[in-house]
Amino acid sequence: MPHIAYCTDRHDLGDERQTALADHLAYIETILDRLAVAGPVTPTPGATTEASCFIYHTDDREEARQLLENDPYFKAGVYGEVVISFFTPAAGTWIGGKIW
């Protein structure tokens, strides 16, 4: 089962996100087979990014943490808070229906 990482940007974030963007995207391309989905989180479409969300294909929390910690955004100090949790995809079009 996958793990979800919800990473809230630091409140005092400067240009670290923009500076690390190209390296972050290049890294994401190297782990596409480990990702169910990933992307920026904004309060409204087109607004400034306030967090990132990653759903990793791994049963191992430590592997999910390592995937995140190898990300250039993490290394650049973009995130102020990180929560990694086990995630059970129970229903929806992404999983082709429901699990019950």
Backbone as JSON Lines, residues from 0, in Angstrom:
{"i":0,"aa":"M","n":[0.83,-1.19,0.0],"ca":[0.0,0.0,0.0],"c":[0.88,1.25,0.0]}
{"i":1,"aa":"P","n":[0.4,2.31,-0.57],"ca":[1.22,3.51,-0.71],"c":[1.34,4.33,0.57]}
{"i":2,"aa":"H","n":[2.28,5.24,0.52],"ca":[2.47,6.24,1.57],"c":[2.28,7.61,0.93]}
{"i":3,"aa":"I","n":[1.67,8.5,1.71],"ca":[1.46,9.87,1.25],"c":[2.36,10.79,2.05]}
{"i":4,"aa":"A","n":[2.99,11.72,1.36],"ca":[3.8,12.74,2.0],"c":[3.16,14.09,1.69]}
{"i":5,"aa":"Y","n":[2.76,14.8,2.75],"ca":[2.21,16.15,2.59],"c":[3.23,17.1,3.18]}
{"i":6,"aa":"C","n":[3.76,17.97,2.34],"ca":[4.89,18.82,2.71],"c":[4.49,20.29,2.59]}
{"i":7,"aa":"T","n":[4.33,20.94,3.72],"ca":[3.93,22.34,3.76],"c":[5.16,23.23,3.63]}
{"i":8,"aa":"D","n":[5.08,24.22,2.75],"ca":[6.21,25.14,2.57],"c":[6.47,25.94,3.85]}
{"i":9,"aa":"R","n":[7.73,26.32,4.03],"ca":[8.11,27.2,5.15],"c":[7.37,28.52,5.0]}
{"i":10,"aa":"H","n":[6.99,29.11,6.11],"ca":[6.3,30.41,6.08],"c":[7.23,31.53,5.61]}
{"i":11,"aa":"D","n":[8.52,31.38,5.87],"ca":[9.48,32.41,5.49],"c":[10.22,32.06,4.19]}
{"i":12,"aa":"L","n":[9.59,31.24,3.36],"ca":[10.22,30.77,2.14],"c":[10.57,31.93,1.22]}
{"i":13,"aa":"G","n":[11.79,31.92,0.76],"ca":[12.23,32.92,-0.21],"c":[12.11,32.35,-1.62]}
{"i":14,"aa":"D","n":[13.21,32.36,-2.35],"ca":[13.19,31.87,-3.73],"c":[13.68,30.43,-3.84]}
{"i":15,"aa":"E","n":[13.76,29.7,-2.7],"ca":[14.28,28.33,-2.73],"c":[13.48,27.42,-3.65]}
{"i":16,"aa":"R","n":[12.17,27.55,-3.66],"ca":[11.33,26.69,-4.51],"c":[11.66,26.93,-5.99]}
{"i":17,"aa":"Q","n":[11.72,28.17,-6.4],"ca":[12.0,28.49,-7.79],"c":[13.42,28.09,-8.18]}
{"i":18,"aa":"T","n":[14.37,28.33,-7.28],"ca":[15.76,28.0,-7.56],"c":[15.96,26.51,-7.75]}
{"i":19,"aa":"A","n":[15.24,25.68,-6.98],"ca":[15.4,24.23,-7.04],"c":[14.45,23.56,-8.02]}
{"i":20,"aa":"L","n":[13.59,24.32,-8.71],"ca":[12.55,23.74,-9.55],"c":[13.09,22.8,-10.62]}
{"i":21,"aa":"A","n":[14.06,23.21,-11.41],"ca":[14.57,22.37,-12.5],"c":[15.14,21.06,-11.94]}
{"i":22,"aa":"D","n":[15.89,21.13,-10.86],"ca":[16.46,19.92,-10.26],"c":[15.35,19.04,-9.66]}
{"i":23,"aa":"H","n":[14.34,19.66,-9.06],"ca":[13.21,18.92,-8.51],"c":[12.49,18.14,-9.62]}
{"i":24,"aa":"L","n":[12.18,18.81,-10.72],"ca":[11.48,18.15,-11.82],"c":[12.33,17.03,-12.43]}
{"i":25,"aa":"A","n":[13.64,17.25,-12.55],"ca":[14.53,16.2,-13.06],"c":[14.53,15.0,-12.12]}
{"i":26,"aa":"Y","n":[14.54,15.25,-10.82],"ca":[14.49,14.16,-9.85],"c":[13.17,13.39,-9.96]}
{"i":27,"aa":"I","n":[12.06,14.12,-10.06],"ca":[10.75,13.47,-10.18],"c":[10.74,12.54,-11.39]}
{"i":28,"aa":"E","n":[11.35,12.95,-12.48],"ca":[11.4,12.09,-13.67],"c":[12.16,10.79,-13.4]}
{"i":29,"aa":"T","n":[13.1,10.8,-12.46],"ca":[13.87,9.58,-12.17],"c":[13.1,8.62,-11.27]}
{"i":30,"aa":"I","n":[12.04,9.1,-10.61],"ca":[11.29,8.23,-9.69],"c":[9.83,8.06,-10.11]}
{"i":31,"aa":"L","n":[9.53,8.31,-11.36],"ca":[8.13,8.21,-11.82],"c":[7.53,6.84,-11.52]}
{"i":32,"aa":"D","n":[8.32,5.79,-11.59],"ca":[7.8,4.45,-11.31],"c":[7.49,4.24,-9.83]}
{"i":33,"aa":"R","n":[7.95,5.13,-8.97],"ca":[7.71,5.05,-7.53],"c":[6.56,5.96,-7.09]}
{"i":34,"aa":"L","n":[6.0,6.74,-8.03],"ca":[4.95,7.72,-7.72],"c":[3.6,7.3,-8.27]}
{"i":35,"aa":"A","n":[2.58,7.35,-7.42],"ca":[1.2,7.21,-7.89],"c":[0.75,8.55,-8.45]}
{"i":36,"aa":"V","n":[1.09,9.6,-7.73],"ca":[0.76,10.97,-8.15],"c":[1.59,11.93,-7.29]}
{"i":37,"aa":"A","n":[1.88,13.09,-7.85],"ca":[2.6,14.12,-7.11],"c":[2.27,15.46,-7.72]}
{"i":38,"aa":"G","n":[2.33,16.5,-6.9],"ca":[2.1,17.83,-7.44],"c":[2.01,18.91,-6.38]}
{"i":39,"aa":"P","n":[1.98,20.16,-6.84],"ca":[1.89,21.28,-5.93],"c":[0.46,21.45,-5.4]}
{"i":40,"aa":"V","n":[0.38,22.04,-4.22],"ca":[-0.91,22.33,-3.58],"c":[-1.05,23.84,-3.48]}
{"i":41,"aa":"T","n":[-2.19,24.36,-3.96],"ca":[-2.46,25.79,-3.89],"c":[-3.86,26.01,-3.33]}
{"i":42,"aa":"P","n":[-4.11,27.18,-2.71],"ca":[-5.45,27.43,-2.18],"c":[-6.51,27.58,-3.26]}
{"i":43,"aa":"T","n":[-6.11,28.06,-4.42],"ca":[-7.0,28.2,-5.57],"c":[-6.16,28.0,-6.83]}
{"i":44,"aa":"P","n":[-6.79,27.63,-7.95],"ca":[-6.02,27.45,-9.19],"c":[-5.22,28.71,-9.54]}
{"i":45,"aa":"G","n":[-3.96,28.53,-9.86],"ca":[-3.11,29.64,-10.26],"c":[-2.5,30.42,-9.1]}
{"i":46,"aa":"A","n":[-2.87,30.11,-7.87],"ca":[-2.32,30.81,-6.71],"c":[-0.92,30.29,-6.4]}
{"i":47,"aa":"T","n":[-0.25,30.97,-5.52],"ca":[1.09,30.58,-5.1],"c":[1.05,29.22,-4.41]}
{"i":48,"aa":"T","n":[2.01,28.39,-4.75],"ca":[2.12,27.07,-4.13],"c":[2.37,27.21,-2.64]}
{"i":49,"aa":"E","n":[1.65,26.41,-1.84],"ca":[1.84,26.44,-0.39],"c":[2.29,25.1,0.17]}
{"i":50,"aa":"A","n":[2.28,24.07,-0.66],"ca":[2.68,22.73,-0.21],"c":[2.9,21.84,-1.42]}
{"i":51,"aa":"S","n":[3.41,20.65,-1.15],"ca":[3.55,19.61,-2.17],"c":[2.95,18.33,-1.61]}
{"i":52,"aa":"C","n":[2.4,17.51,-2.5],"ca":[1.83,16.23,-2.1],"c":[2.41,15.14,-2.99]}
{"i":53,"aa":"F","n":[2.87,14.07,-2.36],"ca":[3.43,12.93,-3.07],"c":[2.75,11.67,-2.56]}
{"i":54,"aa":"I","n":[2.31,10.81,-3.46],"ca":[1.84,9.49,-3.06],"c":[2.79,8.49,-3.7]}
{"i":55,"aa":"Y","n":[3.57,7.84,-2.84],"ca":[4.61,6.91,-3.28],"c":[4.09,5.48,-3.29]}
{"i":56,"aa":"H","n":[4.51,4.72,-4.29],"ca":[4.23,3.28,-4.36],"c":[5.24,2.56,-3.48]}
{"i":57,"aa":"T","n":[4.96,2.47,-2.21],"ca":[5.83,1.71,-1.31],"c":[5.08,1.35,-0.04]}
{"i":58,"aa":"D","n":[5.32,0.15,0.45],"ca":[4.77,-0.28,1.73],"c":[5.66,0.14,2.89]}
{"i":59,"aa":"D","n":[6.81,0.65,2.58],"ca":[7.84,0.96,3.57],"c":[7.92,2.46,3.83]}
{"i":60,"aa":"R","n":[7.58,2.87,5.05],"ca":[7.61,4.29,5.41],"c":[9.02,4.87,5.24]}
{"i":61,"aa":"E","n":[10.04,4.1,5.61],"ca":[11.41,4.58,5.49],"c":[11.79,4.82,4.02]}
{"i":62,"aa":"E","n":[11.32,3.96,3.12],"ca":[11.58,4.17,1.69],"c":[10.89,5.45,1.22]}
{"i":63,"aa":"A","n":[9.66,5.69,1.67],"ca":[8.96,6.93,1.31],"c":[9.75,8.14,1.82]}
{"i":64,"aa":"R","n":[10.25,8.05,3.05],"ca":[11.04,9.15,3.61],"c":[12.3,9.38,2.79]}
{"i":65,"aa":"Q","n":[12.98,8.31,2.38],"ca":[14.19,8.46,1.58],"c":[13.89,9.07,0.21]}
{"i":66,"aa":"L","n":[12.8,8.65,-0.41],"ca":[12.41,9.24,-1.69],"c":[12.19,10.74,-1.53]}
{"i":67,"aa":"L","n":[11.55,11.14,-0.45],"ca":[11.32,12.56,-0.2],"c":[12.62,13.29,0.11]}
{"i":68,"aa":"E","n":[13.43,12.71,0.99],"ca":[14.66,13.39,1.41],"c":[15.68,13.53,0.28]}
{"i":69,"aa":"N","n":[15.57,12.72,-0.76],"ca":[16.45,12.85,-1.92],"c":[15.97,13.91,-2.9]}
{"i":70,"aa":"D","n":[14.78,14.45,-2.68],"ca":[14.21,15.47,-3.56],"c":[14.93,16.8,-3.35]}
{"i":71,"aa":"P","n":[15.33,17.47,-4.43],"ca":[15.99,18.77,-4.3],"c":[15.18,19.82,-3.53]}
{"i":72,"aa":"Y","n":[13.86,19.76,-3.58],"ca":[13.07,20.69,-2.76],"c":[13.33,20.45,-1.28]}
{"i":73,"aa":"F","n":[13.35,19.19,-0.87],"ca":[13.64,18.87,0.52],"c":[15.04,19.34,0.89]}
{"i":74,"aa":"K","n":[16.01,19.02,0.05],"ca":[17.4,19.4,0.31],"c":[17.6,20.91,0.36]}
{"i":75,"aa":"A","n":[16.77,21.65,-0.4],"ca":[16.88,23.11,-0.42],"c":[16.16,23.77,0.76]}
{"i":76,"aa":"G","n":[15.49,22.97,1.58],"ca":[14.8,23.53,2.74],"c":[13.48,24.19,2.42]}
{"i":77,"aa":"V","n":[12.83,23.77,1.34],"ca":[11.55,24.36,0.95],"c":[10.46,24.09,1.99]}
{"i":78,"aa":"Y","n":[10.49,22.9,2.58],"ca":[9.39,22.48,3.44],"c":[9.63,22.83,4.91]}
{"i":79,"aa":"G","n":[8.58,23.34,5.53],"ca":[8.62,23.64,6.96],"c":[8.09,22.48,7.78]}
{"i":80,"aa":"E","n":[7.1,21.78,7.24],"ca":[6.51,20.64,7.93],"c":[6.27,19.53,6.93]}
{"i":81,"aa":"V","n":[6.6,18.3,7.33],"ca":[6.41,17.13,6.5],"c":[5.66,16.08,7.3]}
{"i":82,"aa":"V","n":[4.59,15.55,6.72],"ca":[3.84,14.45,7.33],"c":[3.83,13.31,6.33]}
{"i":83,"aa":"I","n":[4.34,12.15,6.76],"ca":[4.33,10.95,5.93],"c":[3.45,9.93,6.62]}
{"i":84,"aa":"S","n":[2.44,9.45,5.91],"ca":[1.49,8.5,6.49],"c":[1.19,7.38,5.51]}
{"i":85,"aa":"F","n":[0.84,6.24,6.07],"ca":[0.33,5.13,5.27],"c":[-0.99,5.58,4.65]}
{"i":86,"aa":"F","n":[-1.23,5.23,3.41],"ca":[-2.42,5.68,2.69],"c":[-3.13,4.48,2.09]}
{"i":87,"aa":"T","n":[-4.42,4.36,2.37],"ca":[-5.22,3.29,1.79],"c":[-6.14,3.88,0.73]}
{"i":88,"aa":"P","n":[-5.83,3.67,-0.55],"ca":[-6.73,4.13,-1.6],"c":[-7.98,3.23,-1.59]}
{"i":89,"aa":"A","n":[-9.1,3.79,-1.17],"ca":[-10.3,2.98,-0.94],"c":[-11.36,3.12,-2.04]}
{"i":90,"aa":"A","n":[-11.41,4.26,-2.69],"ca":[-12.44,4.44,-3.72],"c":[-12.04,5.56,-4.66]}
{"i":91,"aa":"G","n":[-12.54,5.48,-5.88],"ca":[-12.33,6.56,-6.84],"c":[-11.89,6.07,-8.19]}
{"i":92,"aa":"T","n":[-11.85,6.99,-9.12],"ca":[-11.47,6.63,-10.48],"c":[-10.0,6.25,-10.59]}
{"i":93,"aa":"W","n":[-9.14,6.8,-9.74],"ca":[-7.72,6.47,-9.8],"c":[-7.46,5.01,-9.52]}
{"i":94,"aa":"I","n":[-8.32,4.37,-8.71],"ca":[-8.12,2.96,-8.4],"c":[-9.12,2.07,-9.11]}
{"i":95,"aa":"G","n":[-9.9,2.66,-9.98],"ca":[-10.83,1.88,-10.79],"c":[-12.08,1.42,-10.06]}
{"i":96,"aa":"G","n":[-12.51,2.19,-9.07],"ca":[-13.74,1.83,-8.36],"c":[-13.57,1.9,-6.86]}
{"i":97,"aa":"K","n":[-13.83,0.77,-6.19],"ca":[-13.78,0.73,-4.73],"c":[-13.15,-0.58,-4.28]}
{"i":98,"aa":"I","n":[-12.73,-0.63,-3.02],"ca":[-12.09,-1.83,-2.52],"c":[-13.03,-2.71,-1.7]}
{"i":99,"aa":"W","n":[-14.27,-2.3,-1.5],"ca":[-15.22,-3.13,-0.74],"c":[-16.23,-3.78,-1.64]}
